[in-house]
Amino acid sequence: MKRIVSLLLALVLMMTAASALAEGKTLTWARGYESTSLDPAESADDESNNIVSYLTEGLVRVKNGAVVPGIAESWDANEAGDVFTFHLRESVWSDGTPLNAQDFVYSFFRLIDPEQGHSQSDSGFCVKNAEAYMAGEAAKEDVGYKAIDDYTIEVTFASAGLENLFLMADNGLRPVKQALVEELGEAYGSDADKLLGNGPMVMDSWLHESQMVLKRNENYWNKDEVQLDQLIGMCNISGDTAVEMMMTDMIDLAAFSDPTYYQQLYDLGFEGITYTNTDQFIQINGNGKTEASGKFLSNVNFRRALSYAIDRTALVNTVMLGQTPAYRVIDPDAAGLNGKFVDEYPVENQINVTADPAKAQEYLTKALEELGATAEDIPEFSMLCFDTQGNLTKLQAVQDMLLTNLGIHCAIDPQPIQQMIAKVYSSDFDFWTGGVSIGTVDAASPSGVYSYWDANDPDALFGYKNAEYAALLDQAQQANDYKTRLDAIAAIEKIFIDEVPTLLLTWQTQNVVYRPGYTITNVDSGFGADLAFVQVAE
């Protein structure tokens, strides 16, 4: 019955997509879920960020781990490395109207406007005094983002560091057109006719919860690099349905982390690329959903007990297929100075990849003594997740491990993607299952995994406070040589493993599988394959 239902769904989606097909080079791909917002200042999930990156372009782009020109055709920096001058090319919005430095300045100050409270405002905090301005502690003229003339922007960063250029590629720093934004207000980015970009693709149509059609932007400055005439994204397609649609020529590309799915396609001659894209966690809300749960989750020995109760190897062998049990934060493929980071910076106290019930009980006993509590005082915890079968089975397995090894009860709270994100940002959870990309540059970059537990970040989601951790993160981000940066990253990792601010489970490897004739030329560890620049065989 499951297979029949999947095929019926695929047929319905194919009929829906057929009306959108046009002559030319087309790629149809499987999207996991609906985008929440295509406003760069509000884009908060992978399926939104991907589309924003196709529709817009910032001063620079990142391709295959390197910064390349975007709207800025060149740049130069001062000797200290904290002031960059970007020289913009003459370019236009997708409607053909001119784009210049003032558009970027307007977009930047909209992003950090304290009255608007955009969810992605921290993308701008790499700029000097941007965070203070948003907090009402600095004047606009003190913020280090200025238009020198129509085609020159000077950016003074909060600190010198290796990743400043990479940060300029962040989606939150993409431009929006002032007139349209002010006309639409909060509706900006919510539909095909409620946005305007300057990137390689334009939005042709958006049938919510079904399909999204993008076409090549003929006004894009680098349009000759865009080989596809059309991109069609089919929403809510994953697992068995994605495999069946690939096999029956209904879609051309899908991403899988489970070998149950991708291996079938590889065996049939489909092609693909593989990359480590995220650390997979059961995130801990250190403040707790309630005062009662926060009392326990804020205790380091209680968190250690949780970690020892989880059998990561069993998870990988049963419900997280194709992933690797994580015995430390930094994955085995991450680069060090001259080789692999994990070889150059070994750790003694690695995370257990199998459960150790005796250790778990030992740390639970210590936690209860410190808290003056008994096992009967431990509340039932809430486990939040995006409502998919994969997330449910993973949480059910962890739920059972915590009950079996510690006697701790948890209730699973599955939610649609929009509601889940809202609950995360309002701290309405005790545990939340989610992946975090290693980072645009590495784990210490402001977009990287370590930033989620930065005690100096007022918007940190998980309630972890450690001054030494925060100071080391600052040291890493301000380093002007890579060894100093990596030394700090290694020191942070040791704290992370010891204090268990969250429950790291696995390193996830992603397989982007596609029909022969297409070639993926760029992969970002956070958001996957850059489909705007897919190459198509003649």
Secondary structure, DSSP 8 states (H G I E B T S, - for coil): -HHHHHHHHHHHHHHHHHTT--SS-EEEEE-SS--S---TTT--SHHHHHHHHHH---SEEEETTEEEESSEEEEEE-TTSSEEEEEE--EE-TTS-EE-HHHHHHHHHHHT-TTT--TTGGGGTTBTTHHHHHTTSS-GGGSSEEEEETTEEEEEBSS--TTHHHHTTSGGGS---HHHHHHHGGGTTSSTTS----SSEEEEEEETTTEEEEEE-TT-TTGGG---SEEEEETT--HHHHHHHHHTTS-SEEEES-HHHHHHHHHTT-EEEEEEEEEEEEEE-TT-SSHHHHHHHT-HHHHHHHHHH--HHHHHHHTSTT-EE-SSSS-TT-B-SSSBHHHHS--SS---SS--HHHHHHHHHHHHHHHT--GGG---EEEEEESSHHHHHHHHHHHHHHHHHH---EEEEEE-HHHHHHHHHTT--SEEEEEEE--SSSTTSTTSGGGGG-TT-TT-SS----HHHHHHHHHHHH-SSHHHHHHHHHHHHHHHHHH-SSEEEEEEEEEEEE-TTEE---EETTTEE-GGG-EE--
